[in-house]
Structure formats: structure tokens, C-alpha cells
Amino acid sequence: MVRRIMARIPSLTIFRHQGYRHYWIARQLISAERQMVAVAMGWQIYDLARQTRSVEESAFLIGMIGLAQFAPVFLLSLVGGQAADRIDRKMILVASNIVRCFVIGGLIAGSFLPTASAIPAIFAAAGLMGCVNAFTPAASNALYPRLVPREELPTAIAWNSLGFQTAAIFGPAAGGFLYIAGPHVVYATAAAISALAVIMFTTMQAPKHEPLKNVRGLSMMIDGLRYVRDNKIVLGAISLDLVVVFFGGVTALLPVFARDILHVGTEGLGLLRGAPALGAAIIAFMLAVRPFGSRVGFWMMASIFIYGAAMLGFAVSKVFWLSLLMLAITGAADMISMYVRMSLIQLATPDGMRGRVSSVSYIFIAASNELGEFESGVAARFLGPVGAVLLGGTVSIIAALAWFRLFPALTNADRFEDEAQ
């Protein structure tokens, strides 16, 4: 019995690498902190706006937060990508997260401002966080494949996903409960967590960075875009995520559902934010124990279809526990899609291109997340929050069927090792 139980526990041998161990801890700390801050910012904006605005107008304002974060990502991510290929990646992670600590400090101060000043302060912080996000993901995603042997990379990806989803469960819940004491309490806790992550990055043992030489910044960015364009598996995986999360994401509207549809308050909002992560964590644990052996492209397409169907269920639900279940299913399906996408991209990309490809990927991801929040706000303004989610679920199902035909190389991808460079 003991052997059977141990066989189902993901291998911990990946953590024998000190660099990856410190990286993994820092990554999860940052993930939890970001979830806490997102909960606090979303509820704070919506709560302040509802003092003078309607549900639809307040939902639109939440969407504008996503636009404020996306704009600097769109403008600077390609610069961040080439920086990750030219500058020490560890240094970028340390510096960018120090800046993030100061931005969160600004949110603490802004919590004591009157409504007329607090809302602009939150938008300013969102824009600065977008600037940080333009540099952090490329450096992070380009660094960790060098912290473990190549044959252990799928295991590292699975543990990254498991850790991220675990943080995404407890982060929103903690943010929701801490918000009872005030937004400044959430932000102060997040600042302390972020400072601890900086320490972990600083003490991380990383291989010496080997910058590319005799290349110009503009040509590097063009090469990254060209590589993504020409690699149909990478292009298909990234673009599918863009379409589905852009239209099908519901995160920005959760404060609306929590306050005015399900009537569960900030505590309920934290649980709603954490439900997708719970479903994703279960799948991540299963993948860490037993990764996909074959038909990875098919599993990605199937997961998107399930995601859209569960989103439709969430849209029409008026029962809190049923809404939690539907969100957990969306998280489980999204975890399968993300695991396949990240594995294919990392294995199909040469190390010298990882920073730039990661930056292109993150532009798509940011467009689907932050710009998707803007789309959710606009859709909710004209269709109502329920109509906006119904639209997203429908588009997700259509996208799964369309990409099945548009990108046969992705659909027919069989084993991860077949795509390794």
C-alpha cells in the first residue's frame, strides 16, 4: 500500500538542483502575490465605482485595468525578449521584482486616498506592473530550462504548473479574506511576499549567461517574430490560447458575479478566483505523476472544447457551489492546454531563441489575459456580465473546432520528444 501511494507522488528529485529549487520557490511566491493583488485591485475598483456607477459601467472600469496593464506589455515585451537573450536573466528577475515591490508600496499608500484619487492611483499602478511584466516572463521562461538537465524539462514544467496552480488557489482566497481588514493589508502582505521572492532569486545558483553577440536589437526582434510565424506548432499553440482566453476569460468579471449575481462578498470572490486553480492543480498533480505519452495535440484541442462548455455552464449558474464547480472544470481544461503548449514551445525552441520566443508568446498571453479583461468589460457593458461569459464560452468551442483544421501540425503532434530541438 505504501509503495502504491508513493508511486503516485510526483518525483521530488528535480529539486536536487539548487538553482531550480530557489527559482521554483520564488516563482510560486510571486504567483501567490500577484493573485492577491489582482483580487484586491479588482474588488477595490469595482467597489469604488459602484458608489456612483451602474453594474455595467463598473464592470467596464474593471476591464480598463486590463487595458492599462496590456499597453506597456505590447510596447515593451519584444524589448524584454531581446534583453533576456542579451542580459543576465537572473539580474532581470531580481531588478524587475524589486520594482514591483515599490509599485505595491504605491498601492498601499493609494488605499488611503479619497475615491477621486484612489482610482487613478490604481490605474497608474496597473500600468507600472505592465512594464514589469514586459521583462519578467521572458527572462523567467528562458532561464529555468537551463537550471535542469534537458531530459528533466517536462518534469520541471509539470512542477511549475502544479506550484502555480497551488499558489493560485491560496493566493485569491488569502486576498479575499485579508481584504476584510482593508486593501492596504492585502498589499502590505503582498509586498512582504515579493521581497522574499527577490531574496530567493538573488541566492539562486544559475549558469553563467552567454549573451548573443554581433546582433542588433531590431534584427533580434524580427528573428523572434519570424521563428514563431514559421513554426506552425508554436504559432498554432500560441494563437489558440490568445483567442480562447481573450474571449473566454472570466476573471475580470468575477467581482461582478460575486457581488451582484451570486451575492457572496469578498470571501466568495476569493473562492471563485481560486476554483479554476483547484481544478488545474489536480490536473497538474496528475501530469507530474504521469505526463502525456502521446497524442498531445489532440488533448490540447479537446481541453479547449471542454473549457468552452464549462464556461457556458458558469454563465447560467445562479448557485454558488455549481459556479465553483464550473470554474474548477475550466481550470482543469486550461491546465491541460497550458501544459501541452508550454512543453511544445520550450522543447521546439533553441536556447538562443528562448527569450525572444517567450516574449512573443507573452504578448499573446498578455493580450489574452489583460486585453481579454478589457474585452470582458466592453462585452459586459453592452451584453451584461452573463451575456459576456456566454459569448466567451461559445467562441472557445468554435476556436477548438477551427484550430483542429487550421493547424494540422499541432493537432497531429504526438510525443513531446518528437518536437525537441
Secondary structure, 3 states (H helix, E strand, C coil): CHHHHHHCCCCCHHHHCHHHHHHHHHHHHHHHHHHHHHHHHHHHHHHHHCCCCCHHHHHHHHHHHHHHHHHHHHHHHHHHHHHHHHCCHHHHHHHHHHHHHHHHHHHHHHCCCCHHHHHHHHHHHHHHHHHHHCCHHHHHHHHHHHCCCHHHHHHHHHHHHHHHHHHHHHHHHHHHHHHHHCHHHHHHHHHHHHHHHHHHHHCCCCCCCCCCCCCCHHHHHHHHHHHHHHCHHHHHHHHHHHHHHHHHCCHHHHHHHHHHHCCCHHHHHHHHHHHHHHHHHHHHHHHHHCCCCCCHHHHHHHHHHHHHHHHHHHHHCCCHHHHHHHHHHHHHHHHHHHHHHHHHHHHHCCHHHHHHHHHHHHHHHHHHHHHHHHHHHHHHHHHHHHHHHHHHHHHHHHHHHHHHHHCHHHHCCCCHHHHCC
